Amino acid sequence: MNDFIQHTINGLALGSIYALVALGYTMVFGVLQLINFAHGEIFMMGAFSGLYFARYALPAGTQPSIGVTLMVVVAAMIGSAVLGVIIEKFAYRPLRKAPRINILITAIGVSLLLQYGGQLIFGASPQFFPTILPRQNIDLGGDIFLDTNQITIFLLSFVLMVILQYLVFKTQFGRSMRAISHSLETANVIGINVNKVIFITFIIGSALAGAAGVLYGVAYPKIDPLLGLLPGLKAFIAAVLGGIGNITGAVIGAVLLGLSETYVAGYISSTYRDALAFVILILVLLLRPGGILGSKKIEKV
Amino acid sequence: MKNINKTFLIIAMFFGLAILLNFVMGGFSFDVASLFYAKPTRWQGLISPYYYAVLVILCVNVVLSVSLALLNGFTGLFTMGHAGFMAIGAYTSASIVTFMLPTAPFFIQMIVGSLCAGTIAALIGFLIGVSSLRLNGDYLGMVTLGFSEIIRIMLLNIDAVGGARGMTDIPQYSNLGSVLLLAVIVILVIKRIRDGRLGRAMLAIKENEMAANMMGINPLAIKVKAFVISSFIAGVAGSFFAHSEGYLSTQTFTFVKSFEVIAMNVIGGLGSLSGAILGAGILTVLPEALRKVQDITGIDLRMIIYALTMILIMILRPQGLMGNREWKWLSSK
């Protein structure tokens, strides 16, 4: 039972990181119907901007603290957002009217470009993420530990998700975004500035991925330029599991995926951990293609 | 009738060339077969080992790209799991030859290995196809991606085929002659399928599935057929790949490989057979040609230029290099 609680805590922490990445996938899919394969690399770039900010921009001898962590997270969010906007403007915008498979190939190209570009700039070997948070294990009794990293991950992702919820459901921008996800043409006709909304969507999605990158670096402090590949794909699976295009669904899917991965690694074998995500993907798509919260689409003649 | 003549002409020309080449290289001996299934030494007097390796990969990629064109280009099924079928073929053939036929003659090994590889890949393709072909568009792509990754992770966990260490000491009977012959045969077969009844049904489904259904075509049956044929060919390609490399690692068959094959199709032009060949050529040769750039700049810009080329072709020429056109010898007239 204690094992189970410990796995649950670890799984929730992993799930929260996936959730932040999955939100970006699902928002971009909502407005553009595009699986943004470069999103995992934006997450990776977030981790690296956090690393370089912590290493060079902070004065020497800065002690790890909550304030430092917040600064690094904000720096990474800005770095990722800038990158996301550049990608949107130069790679995706010229293809707005092209067939979807072309945009998908472009996304794969961008993803490759960032991976190899990252290897060129940061070096291919892993780097250690600096300690930006005082690490302390809190004993909850009975061999269950909760460390301060996990608490930070929970709190930070919770706050970011609440802000996102507010942006999407309570502001003018959010209303435009939801309108576009229903129908891009109609939204255009009724005078919504589609390009501007897509632009802001990329800013928000990428900033969330950047924050996730830093949190990932805090939890697993060895980062390299290929870091984004697998978590990116899994976050995407989480988005599909929850119902792609659905913001609450992405969070639910991510938490479920994080939990089940940790249980499989803990109780069965860690080699099957990566396969689990794909099994979930197939089962969801075959049994309920819309995902947990998704709606069924009916094809008309 | 005209088509058949042309097809035979090309095959005959190929054999003629091979025999001629053999005479030139082998000092007028009559051992033609060694060009196709002997160890690569026979070829290596003529071209450097590096070009030899690139040409082998090029032929394997052409086969993969052309077989994916059947699904992606002609039937309009967007799949992202081609590497999985290739992996099945490669590992099946390598295990059968290594464990069951280690002493058989080259010829037997090649025929049995590649046929088993193709059959098993086709069987799994059939199962995947039947279960997932009611999905459309991106969703089909995601499911096939998932299947392909599961196949890879399962192979990674089978210790008999090397697991994470990779599989070594696979008999290297396949050489440039045989992969080239395979590529030519596959191109011609796919061309004949495209121009025949099955191909027309596929194109009809791609254009409008409902309308095709109204015309008496059973879309599911045609799609499953396309899936089985395509995975059979991918499996055979995997088999030839395994026996020309002599070494297999599951790292070769990640989803990145599937994306590469899709990119070959799209860059050449979806729906064009010539485009699939051209795309395979460009995406195989470009990274190799760019090695020279690395000598000049001193840093590895190779893959960056490769990625940039992909993006730029998509932005500047979204219909692909060939668009809907075909080279003359591959056009349907």
HADDOCK unambig.tbl for C-alpha pairs under 7 A between the chains (distance, minus, plus):
assign (segid A and resid 94 and name CA) (segid B and resid 315 and name CA) 6.39 0.50 0.50
assign (segid A and resid 95 and name CA) (segid B and resid 315 and name CA) 6.22 0.50 0.50
assign (segid A and resid 98 and name CA) (segid B and resid 318 and name CA) 6.67 0.50 0.50
assign (segid A and resid 102 and name CA) (segid B and resid 314 and name CA) 6.05 0.50 0.50
assign (segid A and resid 102 and name CA) (segid B and resid 318 and name CA) 6.51 0.50 0.50
assign (segid A and resid 105 and name CA) (segid B and resid 263 and name CA) 6.34 0.50 0.50
assign (segid A and resid 106 and name CA) (segid B and resid 310 and name CA) 6.87 0.50 0.50
assign (segid A and resid 106 and name CA) (segid B and resid 311 and name CA) 4.99 0.50 0.50
assign (segid A and resid 106 and name CA) (segid B and resid 314 and name CA) 6.39 0.50 0.50
assign (segid A and resid 109 and name CA) (segid B and resid 307 and name CA) 4.97 0.50 0.50
assign (segid A and resid 109 and name CA) (segid B and resid 308 and name CA) 6.88 0.50 0.50
assign (segid A and resid 109 and name CA) (segid B and resid 310 and name CA) 5.79 0.50 0.50
assign (segid A and resid 109 and name CA) (segid B and resid 311 and name CA) 5.58 0.50 0.50
assign (segid A and resid 110 and name CA) (segid B and resid 307 and name CA) 6.86 0.50 0.50
assign (segid A and resid 110 and name CA) (segid B and resid 311 and name CA) 7.00 0.50 0.50
assign (segid A and resid 112 and name CA) (segid B and resid 307 and name CA) 5.90 0.50 0.50
assign (segid A and resid 113 and name CA) (segid B and resid 304 and name CA) 5.37 0.50 0.50
assign (segid A and resid 113 and name CA) (segid B and resid 307 and name CA) 5.17 0.50 0.50
assign (segid A and resid 113 and name CA) (segid B and resid 308 and name CA) 6.74 0.50 0.50
assign (segid A and resid 116 and name CA) (segid B and resid 303 and name CA) 6.36 0.50 0.50
assign (segid A and resid 116 and name CA) (segid B and resid 304 and name CA) 6.02 0.50 0.50
assign (segid A and resid 117 and name CA) (segid B and resid 304 and name CA) 6.33 0.50 0.50
assign (segid A and resid 275 and name CA) (segid B and resid 150 and name CA) 5.56 0.50 0.50
assign (segid A and resid 275 and name CA) (segid B and resid 153 and name CA) 6.25 0.50 0.50
assign (segid A and resid 278 and name CA) (segid B and resid 146 and name CA) 4.78 0.50 0.50
assign (segid A and resid 278 and name CA) (segid B and resid 150 and name CA) 6.52 0.50 0.50
assign (segid A and resid 279 and name CA) (segid B and resid 146 and name CA) 6.97 0.50 0.50
assign (segid A and resid 281 and name CA) (segid B and resid 143 and name CA) 6.93 0.50 0.50
assign (segid A and resid 281 and name CA) (segid B and resid 146 and name CA) 6.56 0.50 0.50
assign (segid A and resid 282 and name CA) (segid B and resid 143 and name CA) 5.31 0.50 0.50
assign (segid A and resid 282 and name CA) (segid B and resid 146 and name CA) 6.19 0.50 0.50
assign (segid A and resid 285 and name CA) (segid B and resid 139 and name CA) 6.99 0.50 0.50
assign (segid A and resid 285 and name CA) (segid B and resid 143 and name CA) 6.80 0.50 0.50
assign (segid A and resid 286 and name CA) (segid B and resid 132 and name CA) 6.55 0.50 0.50
